[in-house]
Amino acid sequence: EVHQILKDRLTLYEKQFNNILRNELSTFDSLMKTHNLTGIITED
């Protein structure tokens, strides 16, 4: 009983964390494009 509740809770936290991470990455990607920093990084 308790074990299942903990498993469900963990799954929920994992989903939330993944969503936050995905949002952060897309925001970062947008910033990079906005400031045109993608070229700087790929250049030698």
N, C-alpha and C positions, 0 to 999 in steps of 0.2 A: 504493500500500500504506500508506505512512505517512499520506498525506492522508486516507484512509478511516478509519484509527484515530483521527486527530485529530477528524474529523467525528463519529464515534461518541461519543468522549469529551465533546465539546461538547454533543451532544444529551442525554447523561446528566446533565451538570452543569446544563443548562437545566431538565430535568425536576425535579431535586432542588431547584433554586432556586425554581421555581414552587410546589412542594409546601410548602417552608418559608414562602414568602410567603403562601400561602393559609392556612396554619396560624396565622401571626402575625396576619393580618387577622381571622380568625374569633375568635381569642383576644381581640383588641382589641374586636371587636364585642360579645363576651360581657361584657367588663369594662364597656363603655359601658352595656349593658342592666342589668347588676347594680347599678351606681351611679346608674342613671337619668339619665345625662348627655345622652341623645339629645334630650330636650326643651329643655335649656339651649342646645344648639347651634342648633336650628332657630328658637328665639325671637329676636326683634330685640333 
